[in-house]
Amino acid sequence: MAASLSTPDLHQTFLDCFDGAATPLNDLDEKPLLVDMLLPLPPRLRLYMYNLVGGVGTKRDFEYKAVLRLRGHPVGEYRSFDHSGGRLALLIAYRADLDVFVMWDASLHPRFKNGGNIQVRTDTVMTAAATGYADQERRLSSGLIETVIACTSSELEKTLVQRIEQMGGTSVTG
């Protein structure tokens, strides 16, 4: 079983992928992390970042998941991702032993329960680990189809821009 990273280590791993082009505005221990990025990257993010857990060798070995938790969020209570202040909410998980980031479309998940989880197929994660990138479609209980994308750290910058475009945002990369 892979060791989980602390929240500051998760955030630092994300920031390190951008070679100084991503600046945290609050303490790395806080969730969500507010991040300002240099163009051509998306300029203002609100990062909800989690460990990617499960997968091969677990009870549900066909999927990995991120367990959604926020400090001070009572167990079982519903919350929403914060999209205010011109910041794009980014829902992302990381698996350190595979060097894989997984991104979901936070705008398609209007509410989440403390301790609830969000999934990605194991084959998507493994393909990303092997090739640098993979995606999958998943049908949500709302009936909408979400594209989940996964990538390695070397592909994160390009994949982040793609995620923003898929969420209906604009990219200034041309």
Kinemage of the C-alpha trace (Angstrom):
@kinemage 1
@onewidth
@group {chain A} dominant
@subgroup {mainchain}
@vectorlist {calphas} color= white
{ca met a 1} P 0.000 0.000 0.000
{ca ala a 2} L 1.351 3.432 -0.946
{ca ala a 3} L 1.996 5.957 1.780
{ca ser a 4} L -0.297 8.971 1.809
{ca leu a 5} L 1.223 12.429 1.626
{ca ser a 6} L 0.348 15.186 4.080
{ca thr a 7} L -1.681 18.115 2.761
{ca pro a 8} L 1.413 20.398 2.632
{ca asp a 9} L 3.356 17.705 0.745
{ca leu a 10} L 0.490 17.194 -1.719
{ca his a 11} L 0.312 20.918 -2.364
{ca gln a 12} L 4.081 21.235 -2.743
{ca thr a 13} L 4.118 18.345 -5.224
{ca phe a 14} L 1.534 20.197 -7.329
{ca leu a 15} L 3.413 23.518 -7.130
{ca asp a 16} L 6.762 21.904 -8.003
{ca cys a 17} L 5.355 20.810 -11.379
{ca phe a 18} L 5.139 24.438 -12.522
{ca asp a 19} L 8.773 25.510 -12.036
{ca gly a 20} L 7.992 28.729 -10.155
{ca ala a 21} L 4.931 29.682 -12.259
{ca ala a 22} L 2.503 28.779 -9.423
{ca thr a 23} L 2.400 30.805 -6.190
{ca pro a 24} L 0.401 29.756 -3.118
{ca leu a 25} L -1.486 32.574 -1.393
{ca asn a 26} L -2.264 30.752 1.841
{ca asp a 27} L -0.484 28.211 4.030
{ca leu a 28} L 0.252 24.859 2.340
{ca asp a 29} L -1.535 23.154 5.247
{ca glu a 30} L -4.865 24.794 4.316
{ca lys a 31} L -7.464 23.202 2.065
{ca pro a 32} L -8.399 24.548 -0.362
{ca leu a 33} L -5.106 26.137 -1.416
{ca leu a 34} L -5.382 29.421 -3.292
{ca val a 35} L -2.891 29.510 -6.156
{ca asp a 36} L -2.002 32.294 -8.567
{ca met a 37} L -0.300 31.163 -11.764
{ca leu a 38} L 1.627 32.972 -14.457
{ca leu a 39} L 0.226 33.155 -17.966
{ca pro a 40} L -0.299 31.160 -20.113
{ca leu a 41} L -1.528 28.993 -17.204
{ca pro a 42} L -4.969 29.533 -15.659
{ca pro a 43} L -4.305 32.575 -13.451
{ca arg a 44} L -6.447 31.922 -10.335
{ca leu a 45} L -7.104 28.492 -8.842
{ca arg a 46} L -8.723 27.156 -5.696
{ca leu a 47} L -7.063 23.768 -5.296
{ca tyr a 48} L -8.899 20.910 -3.568
{ca met a 49} L -6.183 18.261 -3.505
{ca tyr a 50} L -6.309 14.757 -2.036
{ca asn a 51} L -4.388 11.505 -1.991
{ca leu a 52} L -5.467 8.943 -4.568
{ca val a 53} L -6.115 5.734 -2.627
{ca gly a 54} L -7.199 2.165 -3.353
{ca gly a 55} L -6.556 0.366 -6.594
{ca val a 56} L -4.740 -2.900 -7.155
{ca gly a 57} L -4.673 -5.158 -4.095
{ca thr a 58} L -7.691 -3.548 -2.423
{ca lys a 59} L -11.306 -4.645 -2.018
{ca arg a 60} L -12.368 -2.528 -5.024
{ca asp a 61} L -9.253 -3.128 -7.132
{ca phe a 62} L -10.951 -1.818 -10.293
{ca glu a 63} L -10.894 1.776 -9.011
{ca tyr a 64} L -8.911 4.398 -7.180
{ca lys a 65} L -10.630 7.135 -5.228
{ca ala a 66} L -10.113 10.436 -3.477
{ca val a 67} L -11.802 10.819 -0.087
{ca leu a 68} L -13.222 14.342 0.117
{ca arg a 69} L -12.590 16.041 3.446
{ca leu a 70} L -12.145 19.611 4.628
{ca arg a 71} L -10.940 20.740 8.060
{ca gly a 72} L -13.890 21.652 10.269
{ca his a 73} L -16.350 19.875 7.979
{ca pro a 74} L -18.588 17.683 10.173
{ca val a 75} L -18.850 14.022 9.183
{ca gly a 76} L -21.812 13.409 6.920
{ca glu a 77} L -22.497 17.108 6.298
{ca tyr a 78} L -22.724 18.303 2.707
{ca arg a 79} L -20.588 21.131 1.363
{ca ser a 80} L -19.933 22.652 -2.030
{ca phe a 81} L -16.722 23.487 -3.843
{ca asp a 82} L -16.103 27.232 -3.714
{ca his a 83} L -16.062 28.832 -7.173
{ca ser a 84} L -16.201 32.442 -5.904
{ca gly a 85} L -13.804 35.353 -6.297
{ca gly a 86} L -12.870 34.592 -9.884
{ca arg a 87} L -11.066 31.422 -8.798
{ca leu a 88} L -11.526 28.151 -10.604
{ca ala a 89} L -12.137 25.233 -8.230
{ca leu a 90} L -9.815 22.390 -9.218
{ca leu a 91} L -10.552 18.911 -7.825
{ca ile a 92} L -7.408 16.812 -8.039
{ca ala a 93} L -5.827 13.749 -6.419
{ca tyr a 94} L -2.269 12.439 -6.517
{ca arg a 95} L -0.731 8.987 -6.221
{ca ala a 96} L 2.950 9.415 -5.274
{ca asp a 97} L 4.154 5.865 -5.978
{ca leu a 98} L 2.816 6.120 -9.551
{ca asp a 99} L 3.425 9.888 -9.999
{ca val a 100} L -0.142 10.270 -11.283
{ca phe a 101} L -2.458 13.256 -10.883
{ca val a 102} L -6.191 12.744 -11.502
{ca met a 103} L -8.531 15.663 -12.220
{ca trp a 104} L -12.317 15.671 -12.014
{ca asp a 105} L -14.625 18.492 -13.092
{ca ala a 106} L -15.524 20.190 -9.790
{ca ser a 107} L -18.354 22.092 -11.485
{ca leu a 108} L -20.172 18.771 -12.065
{ca his a 109} L -20.072 17.946 -8.338
{ca pro a 110} L -22.182 20.683 -6.706
{ca arg a 111} L -22.281 18.962 -3.305
{ca phe a 112} L -20.084 16.485 -1.488
{ca lys a 113} L -20.321 14.766 1.856
{ca asn a 114} L -17.430 14.831 4.317
{ca gly a 115} L -15.783 11.438 3.868
{ca gly a 116} L -17.526 10.845 0.558
{ca asn a 117} L -15.360 9.814 -2.345
{ca ile a 118} L -14.908 10.288 -6.042
{ca gln a 119} L -13.572 7.519 -8.272
{ca val a 120} L -11.423 6.819 -11.302
{ca arg a 121} L -10.867 3.424 -12.945
{ca thr a 122} L -7.635 1.606 -12.181
{ca asp a 123} L -6.858 1.133 -15.884
{ca thr a 124} L -7.042 4.915 -16.404
{ca val a 125} L -4.507 5.512 -13.620
{ca met a 126} L -2.194 2.741 -14.836
{ca thr a 127} L -2.317 3.970 -18.438
{ca ala a 128} L -1.402 7.475 -17.275
{ca ala a 129} L 1.484 6.079 -15.224
{ca ala a 130} L 2.783 4.175 -18.259
{ca thr a 131} L 2.205 6.749 -21.014
{ca gly a 132} L 1.932 10.129 -19.258
{ca tyr a 133} L -1.778 10.684 -19.975
{ca ala a 134} L -5.166 8.929 -19.961
{ca asp a 135} L -8.805 9.884 -19.708
{ca gln a 136} L -12.131 8.196 -19.134
{ca glu a 137} L -15.792 9.093 -19.265
{ca arg a 138} L -18.065 8.353 -16.337
{ca arg a 139} L -21.809 8.791 -16.010
{ca leu a 140} L -22.791 10.741 -12.914
{ca ser a 141} L -25.967 10.196 -10.897
{ca ser a 142} L -27.208 13.474 -12.428
{ca gly a 143} L -27.049 11.788 -15.848
{ca leu a 144} L -24.230 14.053 -17.002
{ca ile a 145} L -21.071 12.555 -18.492
{ca glu a 146} L -17.810 13.619 -16.870
{ca thr a 147} L -14.393 13.277 -18.443
{ca val a 148} L -11.834 12.351 -15.787
{ca ile a 149} L -8.244 12.963 -16.813
{ca ala a 150} L -5.032 11.545 -15.388
{ca cys a 151} L -1.408 12.421 -16.063
{ca thr a 152} L 2.107 12.268 -14.721
{ca ser a 153} L 3.863 15.312 -13.264
{ca ser a 154} L 5.711 15.943 -16.545
{ca glu a 155} L 2.341 16.328 -18.320
{ca leu a 156} L 0.514 18.278 -15.582
{ca glu a 157} L 0.909 21.755 -17.056
{ca lys a 158} L -0.494 20.739 -20.457
{ca thr a 159} L -3.210 18.576 -18.886
{ca leu a 160} L -4.293 21.342 -16.506
{ca val a 161} L -4.919 23.654 -19.465
{ca gln a 162} L -6.918 20.852 -21.120
{ca arg a 163} L -8.983 20.340 -17.938
{ca ile a 164} L -9.827 24.050 -17.827
{ca glu a 165} L -10.944 23.970 -21.461
{ca gln a 166} L -13.119 20.880 -20.831
{ca met a 167} L -14.760 22.654 -17.896
{ca gly a 168} L -15.818 25.453 -20.237
{ca gly a 169} L -13.049 27.845 -19.213
{ca thr a 170} L -10.782 29.520 -21.661
{ca ser a 171} L -7.141 28.935 -22.273
{ca val a 172} L -4.743 31.621 -23.290
{ca thr a 173} L -2.333 29.108 -24.766
{ca gly a 174} L -3.853 29.490 -28.227
